[in-house]
Amino acid sequence: MTISSAHPETEPKWWKEATIYQIYPASFKDSNNDGWGDMKGIASKLEYIKELGADAIWISPFYDSPQDDMGYDIANYEKVWPTYGTNEDCFALIEKTHKLGMKFITDLVINHCSSEHEWFKESRSSKTNPKRDWFFWRPPKGYDAEGKPIPPNNWRSYFGGSAWTFDEKTQEFYLRLFCSTQPDLNWENEDCRKAIYESAVGYWLDHGVDGFRIDVGSLYSKVAGLPDAPVIDENSK
């Protein structure tokens, strides 16, 4: 008796069995001798990657960015960082990847964005701005003996220190679990979620991206009310 595994209900998804080749664009291949890798450099090595047996390439963040965190601080989800090339260079790379029979995956960094993103610039402009709630803004818990504002809770950044940065203009703190220029997006806000999907996801799907590697997806949801975290080591900083 011959048993076939090709039934559509049991056929595994391509991404479950694919060999995926990760590319860090900054250092992979420089096509114009400026010291940075770029889209054209990646394109020039696609045949080599295919010969290695890769089924897909996964490119780390290549979006427009101040580069405070090597591209994980995104200022525009719909634009390639100019040092890496143009959007047209990226579209050509996607097309060539597909012609070689490989899939194209990119990082999806949507727990936070850059403080240079227009969404955040609008949000921090005033307490009444429609995008204020797209990020986590809170007043100081109080003020210390020197008159300095105290963060809303005791949460710590993954990069060290408080997870809150004080904004002088509106006299409130904003939450940023990573560096001070990476404000966390508020996934509880429906308009924010829609904008994220349209800009960070939909735009690239429309241009041929096959999938995404989700960055820090476990951090999208925050504890309701943003309470203090339990202290398990009194000596920790």
NUMITOR-12900 format. One record per atom (N, C-alpha, C, O, CB): x, y, z. Coordinates in steps of 0.1 Angstrom, whole numbers, padded with zeros to 4 digits, always signed. Glycine has a CB too. Example, Ala and Ser with C-alpha at 12.3 -4.5 7.8 and 13.67 -1.06 7.14 Angstrom:
+0132-0057+0078 +0123-0045+0078 +0132-0033+0078 +0142-0033+0085 +0113-0045+0090 +0128-0022+0071 +0137-0011+0071 +0129+0000+0079 +0134+0011+0080 +0141-0006+0057 
This chain:
+0009-0012+0000 +0000+0000+0000 +0009+0012+0000 +0018+0013+0008 -0010+0000+0012 +0006+0022-0008 +0013+0034-0009 +0005+0046-0002 -0006+0048-0005 +0016+0038-0024 +0012+0052+0007 +0006+0063+0014 +0012+0077+0009 +0024+0079+0009 +0008+0062+0030 +0003+0085+0005 +0008+0098-0001 +0006+0109+0010 -0003+0109+0018 +0000+0102-0013 +0016+0118+0011 +0016+0129+0021 +0012+0142+0014 +0014+0153+0020 +0029+0130+0028 +0007+0141+0002 +0005+0154-0006 -0009+0159-0004 -0013+0169-0011 +0008+0151-0020 -0017+0153+0005 -0030+0159+0007 -0029+0173+0011 -0021+0176+0020 -0038+0150+0017 -0038+0182+0006 -0037+0196+0009 -0038+0199+0024 -0033+0209+0029 -0047+0204+0002 -0046+0191+0031 -0047+0193+0045 -0035+0189+0054 -0034+0193+0065 -0060+0186+0050 -0026+0181+0048 -0015+0177+0055 -0001+0182+0050 +0009+0180+0055 -0014+0162+0056 -0002+0189+0038 +0010+0194+0032 +0015+0206+0040 +0008+0215+0043 +0007+0199+0017 +0028+0205+0045 +0033+0215+0054 +0035+0229+0047 +0037+0229+0035 +0046+0211+0060 +0033+0239+0054 +0036+0253+0048 +0050+0254+0045 +0059+0248+0051 +0031+0264+0058 +0053+0262+0034 +0067+0263+0029 +0077+0268+0040 +0088+0264+0041 +0068+0272+0017 +0072+0277+0048 +0080+0283+0058 +0084+0274+0070 +0092+0277+0078 +0074+0296+0063 +0076+0263+0071 +0079+0254+0082 +0091+0244+0078 +0098+0239+0087 +0067+0245+0085 +0094+0243+0066 +0105+0234+0062 +0116+0241+0053 +0125+0234+0050 +0099+0223+0054 +0114+0253+0051 +0124+0260+0042 +0137+0262+0049 +0138+0264+0061 +0118+0274+0038 +0148+0262+0041 +0161+0267+0045 +0162+0282+0043 +0161+0286+0031 +0172+0259+0038 +0163+0289+0053 +0162+0304+0052 +0176+0310+0055 +0182+0307+0065 +0152+0310+0062 +0181+0318+0046 +0194+0325+0047 +0192+0339+0052 +0186+0347+0045 +0201+0325+0033 +0197+0342+0064 +0195+0356+0069 +0206+0365+0064 +0218+0361+0063 +0196+0356+0085 +0202+0377+0060 +0211+0387+0055 +0211+0400+0064 +0200+0406+0066 +0208+0391+0040 +0222+0404+0069 +0223+0417+0076 +0228+0427+0066 +0240+0427+0063 +0233+0415+0089 +0219+0436+0061 +0223+0444+0050 +0235+0453+0052 +0242+0456+0042 +0211+0452+0046 +0237+0458+0064 +0248+0467+0066 +0262+0461+0063 +0271+0468+0058 +0248+0471+0080 +0264+0448+0065 +0277+0442+0063 +0277+0431+0053 +0288+0425+0051 +0281+0437+0076 +0267+0428+0045 +0266+0417+0036 +0275+0419+0024 +0284+0412+0021 +0252+0414+0033 +0271+0429+0016 +0278+0431+0003 +0277+0446-0001 +0266+0451-0003 +0273+0422-0008 +0288+0452-0003 +0288+0467-0007 +0291+0468-0022 +0301+0463-0027 +0300+0474+0001 +0281+0474-0029 +0282+0474-0043 +0289+0487-0048 +0293+0488-0060 +0269+0473-0049 +0289+0497-0040 +0294+0511-0044 +0306+0516-0036 +0310+0528-0037 +0283+0521-0044 +0312+0507-0028 +0324+0511-0021 +0323+0523-0011 +0332+0531-0009 +0335+0514-0030 +0311+0524-0005 +0309+0534+0005 +0311+0529+0020 +0309+0536+0029 +0295+0541+0004 +0314+0516+0021 +0316+0510+0034 +0304+0503+0040 +0304+0498+0051 +0321+0520+0043 +0292+0504+0033 +0280+0498+0037 +0275+0488+0027 +0276+0491+0015 +0269+0509+0040 +0269+0477+0032 +0262+0468+0023 +0250+0475+0017 +0246+0486+0022 +0258+0455+0030 +0244+0470+0007 +0232+0476+0001 +0224+0466-0008 +0228+0454-0009 +0237+0488-0008 +0213+0471-0013 +0204+0462-0020 +0210+0456-0033 +0208+0444-0035 +0191+0470-0024 +0217+0464-0040 +0224+0459-0052 +0234+0449-0049 +0237+0440-0056 +0230+0471-0060 +0241+0451-0037 +0251+0441-0033 +0244+0428-0030 +0250+0417-0034 +0258+0446-0021 +0233+0428-0023 +0226+0416-0020 +0221+0409-0033 +0223+0397-0035 +0213+0419-0012 +0216+0417-0043 +0212+0411-0056 +0223+0404-0063 +0220+0394-0070 +0206+0423-0064 +0235+0410-0062 +0246+0404-0069 +0250+0390-0064 +0258+0383-0070 +0258+0413-0068 +0245+0386-0052 +0249+0374-0045 +0238+0364-0045 +0239+0353-0038 +0254+0376-0032 +0226+0367-0051 +0215+0358-0050 +0217+0344-0056 +0213+0334-0051 +0203+0365-0056 +0224+0344-0067 +0227+0331-0074 +0235+0322-0064 +0233+0310-0063 +0234+0333-0087 +0245+0328-0058 +0253+0321-0048 +0245+0316-0037 +0247+0304-0032 +0264+0330-0042 +0236+0324-0031 +0227+0319-0020 +0218+0308-0025 +0216+0298-0017 +0219+0331-0015 +0213+0309-0037 +0205+0298-0043 +0213+0285-0044 +0208+0275-0040 +0199+0302-0056 +0225+0286-0048 +0234+0274-0049 +0237+0268-0036 +0239+0256-0035 +0247+0278-0056 +0236+0275-0025 +0238+0270-0012 +0227+0261-0007 +0228+0253+0002 +0241+0281-0002 +0215+0262-0014 +0204+0255-0011 +0193+0262-0003 +0184+0256+0002 +0208+0243-0003 +0194+0275-0003 +0184+0283+0004 +0171+0284-0004 +0171+0284-0016 +0189+0298+0006 +0160+0283+0004 +0147+0284-0002 +0141+0298+0000 +0132+0302-0007 +0137+0274+0005 +0147+0306+0009 +0143+0320+0011 +0154+0328+0017 +0163+0323+0023 +0130+0320+0021 +0153+0341+0015 +0162+0350+0022 +0154+0358+0032 +0143+0362+0029 +0170+0359+0012 +0160+0361+0043 +0154+0369+0053 +0164+0381+0055 +0175+0379+0060 +0152+0361+0067 +0159+0393+0052 +0167+0405+0054 +0164+0413+0066 +0152+0416+0068 +0166+0414+0041 +0174+0415+0074 +0172+0423+0086 +0168+0438+0082 +0169+0441+0071 +0185+0424+0095 +0163+0446+0092 +0157+0459+0088 +0165+0467+0078 +0177+0470+0080 +0155+0467+0100 +0158+0472+0068 +0165+0480+0057 +0157+0493+0056 +0160+0501+0046 +0165+0472+0044 +0148+0496+0065 +0139+0507+0063 +0146+0520+0067 +0157+0520+0074 +0126+0506+0072 +0140+0532+0063 +0146+0545+0066 +0147+0546+0082 +0138+0543+0089 +0138+0556+0060 +0159+0551+0086 +0161+0550+0101 +0173+0559+0105 +0182+0561+0097 +0164+0536+0105 +0172+0565+0117 +0184+0573+0122 +0196+0564+0126 +0207+0568+0128 +0180+0581+0134 +0193+0551+0126 +0203+0541+0129 +0208+0542+0143 +0220+0539+0146 +0215+0542+0119 +0200+0545+0153 +0204+0545+0167 +0205+0530+0172 +0212+0528+0182 +0194+0553+0175 +0197+0521+0165 +0198+0507+0169 +0199+0499+0156 +0192+0489+0154 +0185+0503+0177 +0208+0503+0147 +0211+0496+0135 +0198+0492+0127 +0197+0480+0122 +0219+0483+0138 +0189+0501+0126 +0177+0499+0117 +0165+0494+0125 +0154+0493+0119 +0181+0489+0107 +0166+0490+0137 +0154+0486+0145 +0147+0498+0151 +0137+0497+0158 +0159+0476+0156 +0151+0510+0147 +0144+0522+0150 +0140+0528+0137 +0147+0535+0130 +0154+0532+0158 +0128+0525+0133 +0123+0528+0120 +0115+0542+0119 +0106+0544+0127 +0114+0517+0115 +0120+0550+0110 +0114+0564+0109 +0103+0564+0097 +0095+0573+0097 +0124+0574+0106 +0104+0554+0088 +0095+0553+0077 +0094+0539+0072 +0104+0534+0067 +0098+0563+0066 +0083+0532+0075 +0082+0518+0071 +0081+0516+0056 +0083+0505+0051 +0069+0512+0078 +0078+0526+0049 +0076+0525+0034 +0087+0530+0026 +0086+0533+0014 +0063+0532+0031 +0099+0532+0032 +0110+0537+0025 +0123+0530+0029 +0125+0527+0041 +0112+0552+0028 +0131+0527+0019 +0144+0520+0022 +0154+0531+0027 +0154+0542+0022 +0149+0513+0009 +0162+0527+0037 +0172+0537+0041 +0181+0540+0029 +0187+0531+0023 +0181+0530+0053 +0183+0553+0026 +0190+0557+0014 +0204+0550+0012 +0209+0548+0001 +0192+0571+0013 +0211+0548+0023 +0224+0542+0022 +0224+0528+0016 +0233+0523+0010 +0231+0541+0036 +0212+0521+0018 +0210+0508+0013 +0205+0508-0002 +0205+0498-0008 +0201+0500+0021 +0201+0520-0006 +0195+0521-0020 +0182+0527-0020 +0178+0535-0011 +0195+0507-0026 +0174+0524-0030 +0161+0530-0032 +0150+0519-0031 +0153+0508-0031 +0160+0537-0046 +0138+0524-0030 +0127+0514-0030 +0127+0506-0043 +0124+0494-0043 +0113+0521-0029 +0130+0512-0054 +0131+0505-0067 +0142+0494-0067 +0140+0484-0072 +0134+0515-0078 +0153+0497-0060 +0163+0487-0058 +0158+0475-0051 +0161+0463-0054 +0176+0493-0051 +0150+0478-0040 +0144+0467-0032 +0134+0459-0040 +0134+0447-0040 +0138+0472-0020 +0125+0466-0048 +0116+0459-0056 +0123+0450-0066 +0118+0439-0069 +0106+0469-0064 +0134+0455-0072 +0141+0447-0082 +0147+0434-0075 +0148+0424-0081 +0152+0455-0088 +0152+0436-0062 +0157+0425-0055 +0146+0414-0052 +0149+0402-0053 +0163+0430-0041 +0135+0419-0048 +0123+0410-0046 +0120+0402-0059 +0118+0390-0058 +0111+0417-0041 +0120+0409-0070 +0117+0403-0083 +0127+0392-0086 +0124+0381-0091 +0116+0413-0094 +0140+0396-0085 +0151+0386-0088 +0150+0374-0079 +0153+0363-0083 +0164+0393-0087 +0147+0376-0066 +0146+0365-0056 +0136+0355-0061 +0138+0343-0061 +0143+0371-0042 +0124+0360-0065 +0113+0352-0070 +0117+0345-0083 +0114+0333-0085 +0101+0360-0072 +0124+0351-0092 +0128+0345-0104 +0137+0333-0102 +0138+0324-0110 +0135+0355-0114 +0145+0334-0091 +0154+0323-0088 +0147+0312-0079 +0153+0302-0075 +0166+0328-0080 +0134+0314-0077 +0126+0304-0070 +0127+0304-0055 +0124+0295-0048 +0131+0290-0074 +0131+0316-0050 +0132+0317-0035 +0122+0327-0030 +0116+0335-0038 +0146+0322-0031 +0119+0327-0017 +0110+0336-0011 +0117+0347-0005 +0129+0346-0002 +0101+0328+0000 +0110+0358-0002 +0116+0370+0003 +0109+0374+0017 +0097+0376+0017 +0115+0382-0007 +0117+0374+0027 +0112+0376+0041 +0119+0388+0046 +0131+0390+0044 +0113+0364+0050 +0113+0397+0054 +0119+0408+0060 +0115+0409+0075 +0105+0403+0079 +0117+0421+0053 +0122+0416+0083 +0119+0418+0097 +0107+0427+0098 +0105+0437+0091 +0131+0424+0104 +0098+0424+0107 +0086+0432+0110 +0088+0438+0124 +0086+0431+0134 +0073+0424+0109 +0092+0451+0125 +0096+0457+0138 +0085+0467+0141 +0085+0479+0137 +0110+0464+0137 +0075+0462+0148 +0063+0470+0151 +0059+0471+0166 +0048+0475+0169 +0052+0465+0143 +0068+0467+0175 +0065+0469+0189 +0068+0484+0191 +0062+0490+0200 +0074+0460+0198 +0077+0490+0184 +0082+0503+0186 +0086+0509+0172 +0087+0502+0162 +0093+0504+0196 +0088+0522+0171 +0093+0528+0159 +0104+0538+0164 +0108+0538+0175 +0082+0536+0151 +0108+0547+0155 +0118+0557+0159 +0111+0569+0163 +0100+0572+0159 +0127+0560+0147 +0117+0577+0172 +0112+0590+0177 +0112+0600+0165 +0106+0610+0166 +0120+0595+0188 +0118+0596+0154 +0118+0605+0142 +0106+0601+0133 +0104+0608+0122 +0131+0603+0134 +0099+0591+0136 +0087+0587+0128 +0077+0598+0129 +0075+0604+0140 +0081+0574+0132 +0070+0601+0118 +0060+0612+0118 +0049+0609+0128 +0043+0618+0134 +0053+0613+0104 +0045+0596+0130 +0035+0593+0140 +0039+0598+0154 +0031+0604+0161 +0033+0577+0141 +0051+0596+0158 +0056+0600+0171 +0057+0615+0172 +0054+0621+0182 +0069+0593+0175 +0062+0621+0161 +0063+0636+0161 +0050+0642+0164 +0049+0652+0171 +0069+0641+0148 +0040+0637+0157 +0026+0642+0159 +0022+0639+0174 +0016+0648+0180 +0016+0636+0150 +0024+0627+0179 +0020+0623+0192 +0026+0632+0203 +0019+0636+0212 +0024+0609+0194 +0038+0636+0201 +0045+0643+0212 +0043+0658+0210 +0047+0666+0219 +0060+0641+0211 +0036+0663+0200 +0034+0677+0197 +0025+0683+0207 +0026+0695+0211 +0028+0679+0183 +0015+0676+0213 +0006+0681+0223 -0002+0670+0229 -0003+0659+0224 -0004+0692+0217 -0007+0672+0241 -0015+0662+0248 -0028+0660+0242 -0035+0649+0244 -0017+0666+0263 -0033+0668+0233 -0046+0667+0226 -0044+0662+0212 -0055+0661+0205 -0053+0680+0227 -0033+0659+0207 -0031+0655+0194 -0038+0641+0192 -0037+0633+0201 -0016+0653+0190 -0045+0639+0180 -0052+0627+0178 -0043+0614+0179 -0048+0603+0182 -0058+0627+0164 -0030+0615+0177 -0021+0604+0178 -0015+0603+0192 -0006+0594+0193 -0011+0605+0167 -0019+0610+0201 -0013+0610+0214 -0014+0596+0220 -0004+0591+0226 -0020+0620+0224 -0025+0589+0218 -0027+0576+0224 -0021+0565+0215 -0023+0553+0219 -0042+0573+0226 -0014+0568+0205 -0007+0558+0197 +0005+0553+0204 +0011+0543+0200 -0004+0563+0183 +0009+0560+0214 +0021+0557+0223 +0017+0558+0237 +0005+0562+0240 +0033+0566+0220 +0025+0553+0246 +0022+0553+0260 +0028+0565+0267 +0040+0566+0270 +0028+0540+0267 +0019+0575+0270 +0023+0587+0277 +0017+0587+0291 +0005+0584+0293 +0018+0600+0269 +0025+0590+0301 +0020+0591+0314 +0027+0603+0322 +0038+0606+0319 +0024+0578+0322 +0020+0609+0331 +0026+0620+0339 +0036+0614+0349 +0035+0602+0352 +0015+0628+0346 +0044+0622+0355 +0054+0617+0365 +0046+0612+0377 +0035+0616+0380 +0063+0628+0369 +0052+0602+0383 +0046+0597+0396 +0047+0607+0407 +0040+0607+0416 +0053+0583+0400 +0057+0616+0405 +0060+0626+0415 +0073+0632+0412 +0078+0631+0400 +0060+0621+0430 +0079+0639+0421 +0092+0646+0419 +0101+0643+0431 +0097+0642+0442 +0090+0661+0417 +0114+0641+0428 +0123+0638+0438 +0128+0650+0446 +0123+0661+0443 +0136+0630+0433 +0137+0649+0455 +0141+0660+0464 +0148+0671+0455 +0148+0683+0460 +0151+0655+0474 +0153+0668+0444 +0159+0678+0435 +0149+0683+0425 +0153+0691+0416 +0171+0672+0428 +0137+0679+0426 +0127+0684+0416 +0126+0677+0403 +0120+0681+0394 +0129+0698+0414 +0133+0666+0402 +0133+0658+0390 +0121+0649+0389 +0118+0643+0399 +0146+0650+0388 +0115+0648+0377 +0103+0639+0376 +0106+0624+0378 +0117+0620+0374 +0097+0641+0362 +0097+0617+0385 +0099+0603+0388 +0091+0595+0378 +0079+0598+0375 +0095+0600+0402 +0097+0585+0371 +0090+0577+0361 +0077+0571+0366 +0076+0569+0378 +0099+0566+0356 +0067+0569+0358 +0054+0564+0362 +0055+0550+0369 +0046+0547+0378 +0045+0563+0350 +0064+0541+0365 +0065+0529+0372 +0080+0525+0372 +0089+0532+0368 +0057+0518+0366 +0083+0513+0378 +0097+0508+0379 +0102+0500+0368 +0112+0493+0369 +0098+0501+0392 +0095+0500+0356 +0099+0491+0345 +0113+0495+0340 +0117+0507+0340 +0089+0492+0334 +0121+0485+0336 +0135+0488+0332 +0136+0485+0317 +0129+0476+0311 +0144+0479+0339 +0144+0493+0310 +0147+0491+0296 +0155+0479+0294 +0164+0476+0303 +0153+0503+0290 +0154+0472+0283 +0162+0461+0279 +0177+0465+0277 +0186+0457+0277 +0157+0453+0267 +0178+0478+0275 +0192+0484+0273 +0197+0490+0286 +0208+0496+0285 +0192+0494+0262 +0190+0489+0297 +0195+0494+0309 +0188+0507+0313 +0184+0515+0305 +0210+0497+0309 +0186+0509+0326 +0180+0521+0331 +0165+0521+0330 +0159+0510+0327 +0185+0533+0323 +0158+0532+0333 +0143+0532+0332 +0138+0530+0318 +0145+0533+0308 +0138+0546+0338 +0126+0524+0317 +0120+0522+0304 +0112+0535+0300 +0104+0534+0291 +0110+0510+0305 +0114+0546+0307 +0106+0558+0305 +0115+0570+0302 +0126+0571+0308 +0097+0562+0317 +0111+0578+0292 +0119+0590+0289 +0110+0602+0290 +0098+0602+0286 +0125+0589+0274 +0115+0612+0297 +0107+0624+0300 +0108+0634+0288 +0118+0637+0283 +0112+0631+0313 +0096+0639+0284 +0095+0648+0273 +0093+0662+0279 +0082+0665+0285 +0084+0644+0263 +0102+0671+0277 +0101+0684+0283 +0089+0692+0278 +0083+0700+0285 +0114+0692+0280 +0086+0691+0265 +0075+0699+0259 +0062+0697+0266 +0055+0707+0270 +0074+0697+0245 +0058+0684+0267 +0044+0682+0273 +0045+0677+0288 +0035+0674+0294 +0037+0671+0265 +0057+0677+0293 +0059+0673+0307 +0054+0660+0311 +0048+0658+0322 +0053+0684+0316 +0055+0650+0302 +0051+0636+0305 +0062+0627+0300 +0070+0630+0292 +0037+0633+0298 +0061+0615+0305 +0070+0604+0301 +0064+0596+0290 +0052+0595+0289 +0074+0595+0313 +0072+0590+0281 +0068+0580+0271 +0075+0567+0274 +0087+0567+0278 +0070+0585+0257 +0068+0556+0272 +0074+0543+0274 +0083+0539+0262 +0079+0541+0250 +0063+0533+0276 +0094+0533+0265 +0103+0528+0254 +0111+0517+0261 +0120+0519+0268 +0113+0539+0248 +0107+0505+0258 +0114+0493+0264 +0128+0491+0259 +0136+0483+0265 +0106+0481+0261 +0132+0498+0248 +0145+0497+0243 +0152+0510+0245 +0152+0515+0256 +0146+0492+0228 +0158+0516+0234 +0165+0528+0237 +0156+0540+0237 +0144+0539+0233 +0176+0530+0226 +0161+0552+0241 +0152+0563+0243 +0146+0569+0231 +0136+0577+0231 +0160+0574+0250 +0151+0565+0219 +0146+0570+0206 +0137+0559+0200 +0135+0559+0188 +0157+0574+0197 +0133+0549+0208 +0124+0539+0202 +0111+0538+0210 +0109+0528+0218 +0131+0525+0202 +0102+0547+0209 +0090+0547+0217 +0081+0535+0213 +0079+0532+0201 +0082+0560+0214 +0075+0529+0223 +0066+0518+0221 +0053+0522+0215 +0047+0532+0220 +0064+0510+0234 +0048+0515+0205 +0035+0517+0199 +0024+0511+0207 +0026+0500+0213 +0035+0512+0185 +0013+0517+0208 +0002+0513+0216 -0008+0504+0208 -0016+0509+0201 -0006+0525+0222 -0006+0491+0209 -0014+0481+0202 -0029+0481+0206 -0037+0475+0199 -0008+0468+0203 -0032+0487+0217 -0046+0488+0222 -0054+0498+0214 -0066+0498+0214 -0046+0491+0237 -0047+0507+0207 -0054+0517+0199 -0057+0512+0185 -0048+0509+0178 -0045+0530+0198 -0069+0512+0182 -0073+0506+0169 -0068+0513+0157 -0064+0507+0147 -0089+0505+0168 -0068+0526+0157 -0063+0534+0146 -0048+0532+0144 -0043+0531+0133 -0065+0549+0148 -0041+0530+0155 -0027+0527+0155 -0024+0514+0148 -0015+0512+0140 -0020+0527+0169 -0032+0504+0152 -0031+0490+0146 -0033+0490+0131 -0026+0484+0124 -0040+0480+0153 -0043+0498+0127 -0046+0499+0113 -0035+0505+0105 -0031+0501+0094 -0059+0506+0111 -0029+0516+0111 -0018+0523+0104 -0006+0514+0103 +0001+0514+0093 -0015+0536+0112 -0003+0506+0114 +0008+0497+0114 +0006+0487+0102 +0015+0484+0095 +0009+0490+0127 -0006+0481+0102 -0008+0471+0091 -0007+0477+0077 +0000+0471+0069 -0022+0465+0093 -0013+0488+0075 -0012+0494+0062 +0002+0498+0058 +0006+0496+0046 -0021+0507+0061 +0010+0504+0067 +0023+0509+0064 +0034+0499+0065 +0042+0497+0055 +0026+0520+0073 +0034+0491+0076 +0045+0482+0078 +0043+0468+0072 +0053+0461+0068 +0048+0480+0093 +0030+0464+0070 +0027+0451+0065 +0022+0452+0051 +0028+0446+0041 +0017+0444+0074 +0010+0459+0049 +0004+0459+0036 +0012+0464+0025 +0012+0459+0014 -0009+0467+0038 +0019+0475+0028 +0028+0481+0017 +0037+0471+0011 +0039+0470-0001 +0035+0493+0023 +0044+0463+0020 +0054+0454+0015 +0048+0441+0009 +0053+0435+0000 +0063+0450+0026 +0036+0437+0014 +0029+0426+0008 +0025+0429-0006 +0026+0421-0016 +0017+0421+0016 +0021+0442-0008 +0017+0447-0021 +0028+0447-0031 +0026+0447-0043 +0010+0460-0020 +0040+0448-0026 +0052+0448-0034 +0060+0435-0035 +0071+0434-0039 +0061+0459-0030 +0053+0424-0031 +0058+0411-0033 +0065+0404-0022 +0070+0392-0023 +0067+0412-0044 +0066+0410-0010 +0072+0403+0002 +0064+0391+0005 +0051+0392+0005 +0074+0413+0014 +0070+0380+0008 +0063+0367+0010 +0060+0365+0025 +0051+0357+0028 +0071+0356+0005 +0067+0371+0034 +0064+0369+0048 +0073+0378+0057 +0082+0385+0052 +0066+0354+0052 +0071+0376+0070 +0079+0385+0079 +0084+0377+0091 +0078+0367+0095 +0070+0396+0084 +0096+0381+0095 +0101+0376+0108 +0097+0386+0119 +0101+0397+0118 +0117+0374+0108 +0088+0382+0128 +0082+0391+0138 +0092+0394+0149 +0096+0385+0156 +0069+0385+0143 +0096+0406+0151 +0105+0411+0161 +0098+0413+0174 +0088+0421+0174 +0113+0423+0156 +0103+0408+0185 +0097+0410+0199 +0082+0410+0199 +0076+0419+0206 +0103+0423+0204 +0076+0401+0193 +0061+0400+0193 +0055+0398+0206 +0044+0402+0209 +0057+0389+0184 +0063+0392+0215 +0057+0390+0229 +0056+0403+0237 +0051+0402+0248 +0066+0380+0236 +0061+0414+0232 +0061+0426+0239 +0050+0436+0235 +0048+0447+0241 +0074+0433+0238 +0042+0432+0224 +0032+0441+0219 +0022+0445+0230 +0018+0456+0232 +0025+0435+0208 +0018+0435+0238 +0007+0436+0248 +0014+0440+0261 +0023+0433+0266 -0001+0424+0250 +0009+0451+0267 +0015+0456+0280 +0005+0452+0291 -0007+0451+0289 +0017+0471+0280 +0010+0450+0303 +0001+0448+0315 -0009+0459+0317 -0004+0471+0317 +0010+0445+0327 -0021+0456+0318 -0031+0467+0319 -0028+0476+0331 -0026+0471+0342 -0045+0461+0321 -0029+0489+0329 -0026+0498+0339 -0012+0501+0341 -0008+0511+0349 -0032+0493+0352 -0003+0494+0335 +0012+0496+0336 +0016+0497+0351 +0023+0506+0355 +0016+0509+0329 +0013+0486+0359 +0017+0487+0373 +0032+0484+0375 +0039+0479+0366 +0009+0476+0381 +0037+0487+0387 +0051+0484+0390 +0053+0469+0388 +0044+0461+0391 +0054+0488+0404 +0065+0465+0383 +0068+0451+0383 +0073+0446+0396 +0079+0454+0404 +0080+0449+0372 +0070+0433+0400 +0075+0428+0413 +0090+0429+0413 +0097+0425+0404 +0070+0414+0415 +0096+0432+0425 +0110+0433+0427 +0115+0420+0433 +0111+0417+0444 +0114+0445+0436 +0123+0412+0426 +0128+0400+0431 +0142+0400+0436 +0147+0391+0442 +0126+0389+0420 +0149+0411+0432 +0163+0413+0437 +0164+0428+0441 +0166+0436+0433 +0173+0409+0426 +0164+0430+0454 +0165+0444+0459 +0178+0451+0456 +0179+0463+0456 +0164+0444+0474 +0189+0443+0452 +0202+0448+0449 +0203+0451+0434 +0214+0457+0430 +0212+0439+0454 +0193+0447+0426 +0195+0450+0412 +0193+0464+0408 +0186+0472+0415 +0184+0441+0404 +0199+0468+0398 +0198+0482+0393 +0188+0483+0382 +0186+0494+0377 +0212+0487+0388 
